[in-house]
Amino acid sequence: MVLPHVTPFLTVLAGVSFVVFISHNFTGAKKVLFISAAFAIASAVSVSAILSNADQLSNIWQQYLLLSKDLKMALAVVVVAATYFGGALYAAGGNPETDTSALLATPASCDNTTDFDVPAIAENEKDDKVFFEGMLKKLCNEIISDLPTLYEMPKEATDYLTLMLEYNVAGGKMNRGLATLDVCKTLAGRSLTARERCKAAALGWCVEFLQAFFLVADDVMDDSVTRRGQPCWFRRPDVKLVAINDSFILESSVYKILKRYFGSEKYYPQLVDLFIEVTRQTELGQLLDLTSQPQDGKVDLKRFTLQRHGLIVKYKTAFYSFYLPVALGMIVAGVERKELFDKAREILCIMGEYFQVQDDYLDCYGAPEVIGKIGTDIQDNKCSWLVVQALAKATPAQRKVLEDNYGKKGDANVKAVKKLYVDMGIEAVYLKYEEESYQRIKKLMDETRDLPTEVFDFLLKKIYKRSK
């Protein structure tokens, strides 16, 4: 019977596995000390047993020497392979310092939920946009449902936040979120399962929640009037400057969703890190925008340069609106090569600059009922692409018109600036820039290897010659 002969081997294997398993509860020097002590004791006992049975050991060695050369080779391969395989398993096991599971329960955490139910809409709705819109209600319900239990919020607070989420997150074009869903699908190279589809949509809505955070705060800073065809959130008499705290809640909702839908994934820390870094980049871009003019009310057009405008649009818009959706999809798809992320960033930052220049153009020339807001860049003394272009080619007389009228609230001042733009042919300069940017982006996309161009197509098609 073979079993009694392999029992010692199985016993030792079980003991080693137990030691390795227990060792994962320790870190650093404690882990090394525990493993060393366990195997030192086992080795000492084993050596003692061998020395006390030296005669039997000698006989075993003599029997081994009688084996054929091929059999000795086979035994050597088995021993080495077993050792190597065991070591590889142990290395792959990770440790609490790097395992995602160790990040899920922190001393400050009330919520350690890292699972979700797959709704029927993920199985039955084939239209991505309809499905994506349907997922928002589920995500908002999950955020609100925790408020009374985990965070002890009264009904008044939960009702207020329910309205706040509905008012500020829904109603946009959803291009950033839908792009995230599209990139996840493209890089998967197949149809997503219902669960994968939910995760991709949740990731897309994280981008939309981040966008809502930026917009609510931006409207307060710019003293804006309308957003998405309705009064800015802070303009409501029941909100006012409470909107500042609401913007923070919108930002924290990003991480609430990330933890529930991705907290058990190995790449969860990468997602969190990307959102934190992109948020910081956007806030720095906003700083450059807000401080492009002195805060004492004086107008200093010398500070409006192409270089400053380029930095503003790159940091304030390009990273979160274009690079973020694509980079998120790449992380989920398991892309690890840094050069691919670098190439994607290069293309998407150019696309983001093109988008923001469009935004500056539409702020001046777009109809409010179409773009969903009243353009105020001229009144707000913004470092707009239009004024930067005008300053670069203005005669002394034309510059005087800008100095006398730009950054002033009066209708006559705004009309004077817009008339100057017409006289200088700024719209034609924009149309030329638009076409050149499009061709440059297409060329870079065609030159990109190891990333399908479809990754970029969704966003480019959404912005090329857009009217809102």
HELIX and SHEET records of a PDB file:
HELIX    1   1 LEU A    3  SER A   23  1                                  21    
HELIX    2   2 GLY A   28  LEU A   51  1                                  24    
HELIX    3   3 ALA A   54  LEU A   65  1                                  12    
HELIX    4   4 LYS A   69  ALA A   92  1                                  24    
HELIX    5   5 SER A  101  LEU A  104  1                                   4    
HELIX    6   6 ALA A  120  ASN A  124  1                                   5    
HELIX    7   7 ASP A  128  LEU A  150  1                                  23    
HELIX    8   8 LYS A  155  VAL A  169  1                                  15    
HELIX    9   9 ASN A  175  ALA A  188  1                                  14    
HELIX   10  10 ALA A  194  ASP A  222  1                                  29    
HELIX   11  11 TRP A  233  ARG A  235  5                                   3    
HELIX   12  12 VAL A  242  PHE A  262  1                                  21    
HELIX   13  13 TYR A  268  LEU A  290  1                                  23    
HELIX   14  14 LEU A  301  ARG A  303  5                                   3    
HELIX   15  15 LEU A  306  VAL A  313  1                                   8    
HELIX   16  16 LYS A  314  TYR A  323  3                                  10    
HELIX   17  17 LEU A  324  VAL A  332  1                                   9    
HELIX   18  18 LYS A  338  TYR A  365  1                                  28    
HELIX   19  19 PRO A  368  ILE A  371  1                                   4    
HELIX   20  20 TRP A  385  LYS A  393  1                                   9    
HELIX   21  21 PRO A  396  ASN A  405  1                                  10    
HELIX   22  22 ASP A  411  ASP A  423  1                                  13    
HELIX   23  23 ILE A  426  GLU A  447  1                                  22    
HELIX   24  24 GLU A  454  ILE A  463  1                                  10    
SHEET    1   A 2 THR A 226  ARG A 227  0                                        
SHEET    2   A 2 GLN A 230  PRO A 231 -1                                        
END                                                                             
